[in-house]
Amino acid sequence: MQINYSEQAIDDLSKIGEHIAEDSENRAIQFLKKLKTKIEMLLHFPYMGIECQSKNIYKDCRVMIFESYLIFYTITHDFISINRILHHSVNYQEKPL
């Protein structure tokens, strides 16, 4: 199994890094490393996130929380696809996942 990031998730990571780097570039780098480490845990525990339906999102996906961020992903036989990484304050029910 391997992890794939959607273009939107890559853009989300970039924006997260840029936002944190406004205060501290070093903190941004460390935060993104910890976030990616959390995502890599899915390789061993792909079902650790909860089903999106429990968050009133009626799509076939799962969501995992890391600090103030929601990581939306889907699981197929060979891949874990990271679809979006959104701050908890974002109205994720209105964002494309």
N, CA, C and O atoms as a Tinker XYZ file with bonds, in Angstrom:
   388  protein
     1  N      0.845000   -1.172000    0.000000    73     2
     2  CA     0.000000    0.000000    0.000000    64     1     3
     3  C      0.898000    1.245000    0.000000    63     2     4     5
     4  O      1.972000    1.252000    0.602000    81     3
     5  N      0.439000    2.288000   -0.682000    73     3     6
     6  CA     1.196000    3.534000   -0.682000    64     5     7
     7  C      0.249000    4.715000   -0.559000    63     6     8     9
     8  O     -0.954000    4.594000   -0.787000    81     7
     9  N      0.816000    5.861000   -0.193000    73     7    10
    10  CA     0.034000    7.079000   -0.004000    64     9    11
    11  C      0.200000    7.980000   -1.216000    63    10    12    13
    12  O      1.314000    8.239000   -1.672000    81    11
    13  N     -0.929000    8.453000   -1.728000    73    11    14
    14  CA    -0.941000    9.425000   -2.816000    64    13    15
    15  C     -1.634000   10.693000   -2.319000    63    14    16    17
    16  O     -2.614000   10.630000   -1.576000    81    15
    17  N     -1.110000   11.838000   -2.740000    73    15    18
    18  CA    -1.702000   13.127000   -2.389000    64    17    19
    19  C     -2.372000   13.711000   -3.626000    63    18    20    21
    20  O     -1.775000   13.751000   -4.702000    81    19
    21  N     -3.612000   14.161000   -3.472000    73    19    22
    22  CA    -4.280000   14.853000   -4.577000    64    21    23
    23  C     -3.608000   16.200000   -4.783000    63    22    24    25
    24  O     -2.894000   16.687000   -3.907000    81    23
    25  N     -3.839000   16.795000   -5.940000    73    23    26
    26  CA    -3.296000   18.132000   -6.189000    64    25    27
    27  C     -3.818000   19.123000   -5.155000    63    26    28    29
    28  O     -3.087000   20.012000   -4.718000    81    27
    29  N     -5.084000   18.971000   -4.763000    73    27    30
    30  CA    -5.669000   19.867000   -3.770000    64    29    31
    31  C     -4.989000   19.680000   -2.416000    63    30    32    33
    32  O     -4.742000   20.661000   -1.715000    81    31
    33  N     -4.685000   18.446000   -2.040000    73    31    34
    34  CA    -4.002000   18.195000   -0.764000    64    33    35
    35  C     -2.590000   18.783000   -0.773000    63    34    36    37
    36  O     -2.131000   19.313000    0.238000    81    35
    37  N     -1.911000   18.689000   -1.902000    73    35    38
    38  CA    -0.579000   19.291000   -2.021000    64    37    39
    39  C     -0.685000   20.806000   -1.866000    63    38    40    41
    40  O      0.141000   21.432000   -1.202000    81    39
    41  N     -1.705000   21.382000   -2.483000    73    39    42
    42  CA    -1.938000   22.820000   -2.349000    64    41    43
    43  C     -2.275000   23.179000   -0.896000    63    42    44    45
    44  O     -1.815000   24.200000   -0.386000    81    43
    45  N     -3.069000   22.346000   -0.239000    73    43    46
    46  CA    -3.398000   22.574000    1.168000    64    45    47
    47  C     -2.130000   22.580000    2.017000    63    46    48    49
    48  O     -1.955000   23.461000    2.859000    81    47
    49  N     -1.243000   21.607000    1.805000    73    47    50
    50  CA     0.012000   21.539000    2.553000    64    49    51
    51  C      0.852000   22.790000    2.329000    63    50    52    53
    52  O      1.438000   23.332000    3.266000    81    51
    53  N      0.905000   23.234000    1.098000    73    51    54
    54  CA     1.677000   24.433000    0.770000    64    53    55
    55  C      1.129000   25.648000    1.511000    63    54    56    57
    56  O      1.890000   26.433000    2.077000    81    55
    57  N     -0.184000   25.798000    1.505000    73    55    58
    58  CA    -0.817000   26.935000    2.182000    64    57    59
    59  C     -0.621000   26.864000    3.690000    63    58    60    61
    60  O     -0.394000   27.887000    4.335000    81    59
    61  N     -0.705000   25.675000    4.251000    73    59    62
    62  CA    -0.469000   25.505000    5.687000    64    61    63
    63  C      0.955000   25.929000    6.026000    63    62    64    65
    64  O      1.183000   26.683000    6.973000    81    63
    65  N      1.912000   25.433000    5.237000    73    63    66
    66  CA     3.313000   25.791000    5.464000    64    65    67
    67  C      3.553000   27.286000    5.347000    63    66    68    69
    68  O      4.248000   27.871000    6.178000    81    67
    69  N      2.986000   27.908000    4.323000    73    67    70
    70  CA     3.153000   29.347000    4.131000    64    69    71
    71  C      2.560000   30.138000    5.290000    63    70    72    73
    72  O      3.148000   31.118000    5.746000    81    71
    73  N      1.403000   29.711000    5.761000    73    71    74
    74  CA     0.746000   30.412000    6.862000    64    73    75
    75  C      1.591000   30.339000    8.140000    63    74    76    77
    76  O      1.789000   31.353000    8.808000    81    75
    77  N      2.080000   29.166000    8.476000    73    75    78
    78  CA     2.886000   29.007000    9.687000    64    77    79
    79  C      4.222000   29.720000    9.535000    63    78    80    81
    80  O      4.737000   30.284000   10.500000    81    79
    81  N      4.788000   29.699000    8.329000    73    79    82
    82  CA     6.085000   30.341000    8.082000    64    81    83
    83  C      6.028000   31.849000    8.239000    63    82    84    85
    84  O      7.068000   32.485000    8.407000    81    83
    85  N      4.837000   32.440000    8.190000    73    83    86
    86  CA     4.725000   33.881000    8.434000    64    85    87
    87  C      5.259000   34.230000    9.817000    63    86    88    89
    88  O      5.797000   35.317000   10.026000    81    87
    89  N      5.107000   33.302000   10.761000    73    87    90
    90  CA     5.630000   33.498000   12.120000    64    89    91
    91  C      7.019000   32.893000   12.286000    63    90    92    93
    92  O      7.904000   33.498000   12.891000    81    91
    93  N      7.200000   31.685000   11.739000    73    91    94
    94  CA     8.477000   30.997000   11.915000    64    93    95
    95  C      8.648000   29.931000   10.838000    63    94    96    97
    96  O      7.876000   28.975000   10.766000    81    95
    97  N      9.658000   30.106000   10.012000    73    95    98
    98  CA     9.918000   29.120000    8.953000    64    97    99
    99  C     10.307000   27.771000    9.567000    63    98   100   101
   100  O      9.891000   26.723000    9.074000    81    99
   101  N     11.091000   27.796000   10.623000    73    99   102
   102  CA    11.507000   26.557000   11.273000    64   101   103
   103  C     10.305000   25.810000   11.852000    63   102   104   105
   104  O     10.207000   24.589000   11.733000    81   103
   105  N      9.397000   26.554000   12.477000    73   103   106
   106  CA     8.193000   25.929000   13.028000    64   105   107
   107  C      7.336000   25.333000   11.923000    63   106   108   109
   108  O      6.743000   24.270000   12.107000    81   107
   109  N      7.262000   25.998000   10.783000    73   107   110
   110  CA     6.493000   25.480000    9.644000    64   109   111
   111  C      7.074000   24.150000    9.164000    63   110   112   113
   112  O      6.339000   23.197000    8.908000    81   111
   113  N      8.384000   24.101000    9.048000    73   111   114
   114  CA     9.041000   22.863000    8.596000    64   113   115
   115  C      8.779000   21.732000    9.586000    63   114   116   117
   116  O      8.451000   20.617000    9.181000    81   115
   117  N      8.922000   22.013000   10.876000    73   115   118
   118  CA     8.690000   20.994000   11.897000    64   117   119
   119  C      7.237000   20.525000   11.915000    63   118   120   121
   120  O      6.959000   19.334000   12.057000    81   119
   121  N      6.313000   21.478000   11.769000    73   119   122
   122  CA     4.904000   21.118000   11.762000    64   121   123
   123  C      4.580000   20.203000   10.581000    63   122   124   125
   124  O      3.906000   19.186000   10.749000    81   123
   125  N      5.054000   20.557000    9.401000    73   123   126
   126  CA     4.771000   19.742000    8.217000    64   125   127
   127  C      5.389000   18.347000    8.336000    63   126   128   129
   128  O      4.802000   17.372000    7.867000    81   127
   129  N      6.549000   18.244000    8.948000    73   127   130
   130  CA     7.161000   16.925000    9.174000    64   129   131
   131  C      6.279000   16.078000   10.091000    63   130   132   133
   132  O      6.043000   14.901000    9.818000    81   131
   133  N      5.792000   16.683000   11.181000    73   131   134
   134  CA     4.926000   15.943000   12.103000    64   133   135
   135  C      3.605000   15.560000   11.433000    63   134   136   137
   136  O      3.087000   14.465000   11.654000    81   135
   137  N      3.070000   16.451000   10.627000    73   135   138
   138  CA     1.828000   16.163000    9.907000    64   137   139
   139  C      2.022000   14.985000    8.954000    63   138   140   141
   140  O      1.189000   14.080000    8.907000    81   139
   141  N      3.101000   14.994000    8.209000    73   139   142
   142  CA     3.363000   13.894000    7.271000    64   141   143
   143  C      3.627000   12.584000    8.009000    63   142   144   145
   144  O      3.251000   11.518000    7.522000    81   143
   145  N      4.261000   12.648000    9.165000    73   143   146
   146  CA     4.472000   11.444000    9.969000    64   145   147
   147  C      3.141000   10.860000   10.405000    63   146   148   149
   148  O      2.948000    9.645000   10.375000    81   147
   149  N      2.217000   11.734000   10.815000    73   147   150
   150  CA     0.874000   11.278000   11.198000    64   149   151
   151  C      0.174000   10.620000   10.008000    63   150   152   153
   152  O     -0.449000    9.568000   10.152000    81   151
   153  N      0.280000   11.238000    8.843000    73   151   154
   154  CA    -0.340000   10.675000    7.641000    64   153   155
   155  C      0.274000    9.313000    7.310000    63   154   156   157
   156  O     -0.444000    8.394000    6.914000    81   155
   157  N      1.570000    9.175000    7.465000    73   155   158
   158  CA     2.244000    7.900000    7.166000    64   157   159
   159  C      1.801000    6.778000    8.100000    63   158   160   161
   160  O      1.964000    5.604000    7.766000    81   159
   161  N      1.250000    7.112000    9.256000    73   159   162
   162  CA     0.706000    6.086000   10.157000    64   161   163
   163  C     -0.428000    5.315000    9.484000    63   162   164   165
   164  O     -0.717000    4.172000    9.839000    81   163
   165  N     -1.067000    5.962000    8.506000    73   163   166
   166  CA    -2.157000    5.300000    7.787000    64   165   167
   167  C     -1.684000    4.052000    7.041000    63   166   168   169
   168  O     -2.482000    3.157000    6.762000    81   167
   169  N     -0.406000    3.990000    6.720000    73   167   170
   170  CA     0.121000    2.795000    6.053000    64   169   171
   171  C     -0.036000    1.558000    6.937000    63   170   172   173
   172  O     -0.223000    0.449000    6.436000    81   171
   173  N      0.042000    1.753000    8.240000    73   171   174
   174  CA    -0.081000    0.642000    9.184000    64   173   175
   175  C     -1.487000    0.519000    9.759000    63   174   176   177
   176  O     -1.928000   -0.574000   10.113000    81   175
   177  N     -2.186000    1.648000    9.851000    73   175   178
   178  CA    -3.531000    1.683000   10.437000    64   177   179
   179  C     -4.467000    2.500000    9.549000    63   178   180   181
   180  O     -4.887000    3.589000    9.940000    81   179
   181  N     -4.801000    1.992000    8.360000    73   179   182
   182  CA    -5.579000    2.799000    7.408000    64   181   183
   183  C     -6.976000    3.183000    7.893000    63   182   184   185
   184  O     -7.554000    4.151000    7.399000    81   183
   185  N     -7.518000    2.448000    8.839000    73   183   186
   186  CA    -8.874000    2.738000    9.297000    64   185   187
   187  C     -8.897000    3.519000   10.617000    63   186   188   189
   188  O     -9.909000    3.535000   11.317000    81   187
   189  N     -7.776000    4.165000   10.947000    73   187   190
   190  CA    -7.722000    4.902000   12.205000    64   189   191
   191  C     -8.597000    6.154000   12.181000    63   190   192   193
   192  O     -9.031000    6.618000   13.236000    81   191
   193  N     -8.859000    6.699000   11.021000    73   191   194
   194  CA    -9.761000    7.846000   10.912000    64   193   195
   195  C    -11.208000    7.385000   10.964000    63   194   196   197
   196  O    -11.512000    6.213000   10.744000    81   195
   197  N    -12.087000    8.322000   11.256000    73   195   198
   198  CA   -13.509000    7.972000   11.310000    64   197   199
   199  C    -14.147000    8.170000    9.937000    63   198   200   201
   200  O    -13.631000    8.913000    9.102000    81   199
   201  N    -15.258000    7.508000    9.719000    73   199   202
   202  CA   -15.964000    7.646000    8.447000    64   201   203
   203  C    -16.517000    9.056000    8.315000    63   202   204   205
   204  O    -16.992000    9.637000    9.291000    81   203
   205  N    -16.457000    9.600000    7.118000    73   203   206
   206  CA   -16.927000   10.968000    6.873000    64   205   207
   207  C    -18.401000   11.142000    7.210000    63   206   208   209
   208  O    -18.818000   12.227000    7.615000    81   207
   209  N    -19.194000   10.090000    7.049000    73   207   210
   210  CA   -20.622000   10.193000    7.336000    64   209   211
   211  C    -20.860000   10.614000    8.784000    63   210   212   213
   212  O    -21.863000   11.264000    9.076000    81   211
   213  N    -19.957000   10.255000    9.692000    73   211   214
   214  CA   -20.140000   10.641000   11.094000    64   213   215
   215  C    -19.928000   12.138000   11.301000    63   214   216   217
   216  O    -20.267000   12.671000   12.357000    81   215
   217  N    -19.368000   12.822000   10.294000    73   215   218
   218  CA   -19.198000   14.277000   10.312000    64   217   219
   219  C    -20.193000   14.944000    9.360000    63   218   220   221
   220  O    -20.008000   16.094000    8.962000    81   219
   221  N    -21.253000   14.208000    8.999000    73   219   222
   222  CA   -22.301000   14.710000    8.101000    64   221   223
   223  C    -21.764000   15.056000    6.717000    63   222   224   225
   224  O    -22.242000   15.990000    6.072000    81   223
   225  N    -20.784000   14.309000    6.274000    73   223   226
   226  CA   -20.281000   14.422000    4.902000    64   225   227
   227  C    -20.647000   13.107000    4.226000    63   226   228   229
   228  O    -20.162000   12.044000    4.613000    81   227
   229  N    -21.485000   13.186000    3.241000    73   227   230
   230  CA   -22.006000   11.969000    2.642000    64   229   231
   231  C    -21.193000   11.577000    1.418000    63   230   232   233
   232  O    -21.683000   11.549000    0.289000    81   231
   233  N    -19.932000   11.275000    1.692000    73   231   234
   234  CA   -19.006000   10.774000    0.676000    64   233   235
   235  C    -18.313000    9.564000    1.266000    63   234   236   237
   236  O    -18.262000    9.393000    2.484000    81   235
   237  N    -17.787000    8.737000    0.403000    73   235   238
   238  CA   -17.073000    7.549000    0.846000    64   237   239
   239  C    -15.631000    7.943000    1.156000    63   238   240   241
   240  O    -14.740000    7.793000    0.319000    81   239
   241  N    -15.418000    8.444000    2.361000    73   239   242
   242  CA   -14.081000    8.853000    2.770000    64   241   243
   243  C    -13.957000    8.691000    4.275000    63   242   244   245
   244  O    -14.914000    8.338000    4.963000    81   243
   245  N    -12.776000    8.953000    4.761000    73   243   246
   246  CA   -12.495000    8.935000    6.191000    64   245   247
   247  C    -11.815000   10.242000    6.547000    63   246   248   249
   248  O    -11.281000   10.928000    5.675000    81   247
   249  N    -11.832000   10.591000    7.837000    73   247   250
   250  CA   -11.184000   11.814000    8.294000    64   249   251
   251  C    -10.400000   11.508000    9.571000    63   250   252   253
   252  O    -10.874000   10.817000   10.472000    81   251
   253  N     -9.196000   12.045000    9.608000    73   251   254
   254  CA    -8.306000   11.885000   10.744000    64   253   255
   255  C     -7.925000   13.289000   11.219000    63   254   256   257
   256  O     -7.762000   14.199000   10.406000    81   255
   257  N     -7.787000   13.458000   12.520000    73   255   258
   258  CA    -7.454000   14.762000   13.076000    64   257   259
   259  C     -5.985000   14.805000   13.471000    63   258   260   261
   260  O     -5.459000   13.872000   14.076000    81   259
   261  N     -5.336000   15.909000   13.114000    73   259   262
   262  CA    -3.977000   16.188000   13.579000    64   261   263
   263  C     -3.954000   17.631000   14.044000    63   262   264   265
   264  O     -4.092000   18.556000   13.242000    81   263
   265  N     -3.779000   17.818000   15.337000    73   263   266
   266  CA    -3.808000   19.133000   15.965000    64   265   267
   267  C     -5.076000   19.869000   15.518000    63   266   268   269
   268  O     -6.175000   19.417000   15.839000    81   267
   269  N     -4.965000   20.964000   14.802000    73   267   270
   270  CA    -6.144000   21.729000   14.387000    64   269   271
   271  C     -6.573000   21.419000   12.957000    63   270   272   273
   272  O     -7.359000   22.168000   12.375000    81   271
   273  N     -6.073000   20.333000   12.384000    73   271   274
   274  CA    -6.339000   20.033000   10.975000    64   273   275
   275  C     -7.084000   18.721000   10.808000    63   274   276   277
   276  O     -6.892000   17.768000   11.563000    81   275
   277  N     -7.938000   18.702000    9.795000    73   275   278
   278  CA    -8.677000   17.509000    9.407000    64   277   279
   279  C     -8.076000   16.973000    8.119000    63   278   280   281
   280  O     -7.947000   17.698000    7.132000    81   279
   281  N     -7.715000   15.716000    8.135000    73   279   282
   282  CA    -7.105000   15.060000    6.978000    64   281   283
   283  C     -8.161000   14.131000    6.391000    63   282   284   285
   284  O     -8.540000   13.139000    7.014000    81   283
   285  N     -8.631000   14.451000    5.202000    73   283   286
   286  CA    -9.648000   13.656000    4.528000    64   285   287
   287  C     -8.961000   12.709000    3.549000    63   286   288   289
   288  O     -8.116000   13.123000    2.756000    81   287
   289  N     -9.336000   11.425000    3.617000    73   287   290
   290  CA    -8.672000   10.443000    2.762000    64   289   291
   291  C     -9.616000    9.308000    2.382000    63   290   292   293
   292  O    -10.649000    9.091000    3.015000    81   291
   293  N     -9.231000    8.594000    1.334000    73   291   294
   294  CA    -9.960000    7.412000    0.895000    64   293   295
   295  C     -8.982000    6.246000    0.819000    63   294   296   297
   296  O     -7.775000    6.424000    0.657000    81   295
   297  N     -9.539000    5.062000    0.941000    73   295   298
   298  CA    -8.737000    3.839000    0.919000    64   297   299
   299  C     -9.196000    2.974000   -0.243000    63   298   300   301
   300  O    -10.388000    2.709000   -0.401000    81   299
   301  N     -8.257000    2.545000   -1.040000    73   299   302
   302  CA    -8.534000    1.530000   -2.063000    64   301   303
   303  C     -7.635000    0.342000   -1.755000    63   302   304   305
   304  O     -6.915000    0.344000   -0.756000    81   303
   305  N     -7.675000   -0.644000   -2.588000    73   303   306
   306  CA    -6.892000   -1.859000   -2.345000    64   305   307
   307  C     -5.399000   -1.570000   -2.250000    63   306   308   309
   308  O     -4.721000   -2.138000   -1.394000    81   307
   309  N     -4.874000   -0.703000   -3.108000    73   307   310
   310  CA    -3.435000   -0.454000   -3.169000    64   309   311
   311  C     -3.003000    0.913000   -2.652000    63   310   312   313
   312  O     -1.815000    1.137000   -2.417000    81   311
   313  N     -3.953000    1.831000   -2.473000    73   311   314
   314  CA    -3.590000    3.215000   -2.166000    64   313   315
   315  C     -4.407000    3.808000   -1.034000    63   314   316   317
   316  O     -5.558000    3.442000   -0.795000    81   315
   317  N     -3.765000    4.733000   -0.354000    73   315   318
   318  CA    -4.459000    5.656000    0.533000    64   317   319
   319  C     -4.312000    7.008000   -0.149000    63   318   320   321
   320  O     -3.200000    7.496000   -0.351000    81   319
   321  N     -5.434000    7.604000   -0.498000    73   319   322
   322  CA    -5.416000    8.884000   -1.205000    64   321   323
   323  C     -5.773000    9.996000   -0.243000    63   322   324   325
   324  O     -6.872000   10.023000    0.310000    81   323
   325  N     -4.836000   10.918000   -0.043000    73   323   326
   326  CA    -5.086000   12.082000    0.792000    64   325   327
   327  C     -5.773000   13.110000   -0.106000    63   326   328   329
   328  O     -5.184000   13.604000   -1.068000    81   327
   329  N     -7.024000   13.421000    0.224000    73   327   330
   330  CA    -7.828000   14.285000   -0.640000    64   329   331
   331  C     -7.727000   15.758000   -0.256000    63   330   332   333
   332  O     -7.565000   16.618000   -1.122000    81   331
   333  N     -7.821000   16.048000    1.032000    73   331   334
   334  CA    -7.763000   17.430000    1.518000    64   333   335
   335  C     -7.158000   17.440000    2.912000    63   334   336   337
   336  O     -7.213000   16.446000    3.637000    81   335
   337  N     -6.577000   18.584000    3.277000    73   335   338
   338  CA    -6.094000   18.824000    4.630000    64   337   339
   339  C     -6.570000   20.224000    4.985000    63   338   340   341
   340  O     -6.041000   21.216000    4.485000    81   339
   341  N     -7.573000   20.293000    5.853000    73   339   342
   342  CA    -8.240000   21.564000    6.135000    64   341   343
   343  C     -8.176000   21.899000    7.620000    63   342   344   345
   344  O     -8.246000   21.015000    8.474000    81   343
   345  N     -8.043000   23.184000    7.913000    73   343   346
   346  CA    -8.104000   23.647000    9.296000    64   345   347
   347  C     -9.518000   23.409000    9.817000    63   346   348   349
   348  O    -10.488000   23.514000    9.066000    81   347
   349  N     -9.629000   23.090000   11.094000    73   347   350
   350  CA   -10.946000   22.761000   11.654000    64   349   351
   351  C    -11.932000   23.918000   11.574000    63   350   352   353
   352  O    -13.140000   23.695000   11.657000    81   351
   353  N    -11.452000   25.142000   11.416000    73   351   354
   354  CA   -12.357000   26.294000   11.343000    64   353   355
   355  C    -13.007000   26.450000    9.966000    63   354   356   357
   356  O    -13.964000   27.210000    9.818000    81   355
   357  N    -12.505000   25.749000    8.976000    73   355   358
   358  CA   -13.060000   25.814000    7.623000    64   357   359
   359  C    -14.369000   25.024000    7.576000    63   358   360   361
   360  O    -14.467000   23.951000    8.171000    81   359
   361  N    -15.356000   25.540000    6.887000    73   359   362
   362  CA   -16.603000   24.824000    6.717000    64   361   363
   363  C    -16.381000   23.692000    5.706000    63   362   364   365
   364  O    -16.663000   23.836000    4.516000    81   363
   365  N    -15.878000   22.586000    6.201000    73   363   366
   366  CA   -15.481000   21.477000    5.328000    64   365   367
   367  C    -16.665000   20.826000    4.621000    63   366   368   369
   368  O    -16.475000   20.132000    3.622000    81   367
   369  N    -17.865000   21.032000    5.113000    73   367   370
   370  CA   -19.026000   20.444000    4.457000    64   369   371
   371  C    -19.322000   21.138000    3.129000    63   370   372   373
   372  O    -20.018000   20.586000    2.277000    81   371
   373  N    -18.796000   22.342000    2.957000    73   371   374
   374  CA   -19.015000   23.074000    1.708000    64   373   375
   375  C    -17.798000   23.027000    0.779000    63   374   376   377
   376  O    -17.851000   23.570000   -0.324000    81   375
   377  N    -16.711000   22.394000    1.201000    73   375   378
   378  CA   -15.507000   22.289000    0.384000    64   377   379
   379  C    -15.539000   20.993000   -0.413000    63   378   380   381
   380  O    -16.044000   19.979000    0.069000    81   379
   381  N    -15.006000   21.021000   -1.621000    73   379   382
   382  CA   -14.913000   19.757000   -2.368000    64   381   383
   383  C    -13.873000   18.843000   -1.721000    63   382   384   385
   384  O    -12.754000   19.261000   -1.423000    81   383
   385  N    -14.264000   17.605000   -1.514000    73   383   386
   386  CA   -13.349000   16.629000   -0.940000    64   385   387
   387  C    -13.036000   15.600000   -1.994000    63   386   388
   388  O    -12.276000   14.666000   -1.739000    81   387
